[in-house]
Amino acid sequence: MGIDNIVIDNFNLGKLPPQATNIEEVLLGGMLLEKSTCQKILRMLIPETFYKDAHQKIFSAIKSISLTTASQVDIILVTNYLRKSGELDIVGGAYYITCLTDRVASGANCTEYAFILIQKYLQRLLIQHSSEVIKDCYNDETDIFNTIQKISKLLSEVNRIIYTKKISNYAESLDKVLQRITELAEG
């Protein structure tokens, strides 16, 4: 094993990616209980903001339901949606969805919680793409100036998210940044 493999392997081994699954649960529970909380969170986040795959699926279900109905998204609607899509057991079943609401006192801090999830998501993106940059730097065939340009563009995109907190539609902004980062990573 060469030095480059040791550095890259040690960079990732034994480290849990940044996440706040307890906050994910509270936000999803709040979305199931309060329509105003649901609408705020849907404007701020995208499914990939959530670390747990099950939470991404539940969020996507809530989003799909909210787009097709004017009524309040609730446990029964989400459970039925996930059952029809074949994902109910994957997310932990109806019992898990019901338990999400047990952790919620109110939707009062949902915006602050959403910002925490956005930060964790950005950290995961930076770790992922930084790992790719490190691999590029160890590759003698990589043009270092292209790598530097990739880093610069990546940081510009992340900075744009950080400094546009006044934008009301974070989900759209995050989605655009994710697409742009993917484009930059590819090439």
Disulfide bonds with the S-S distance in Angstrom:
none
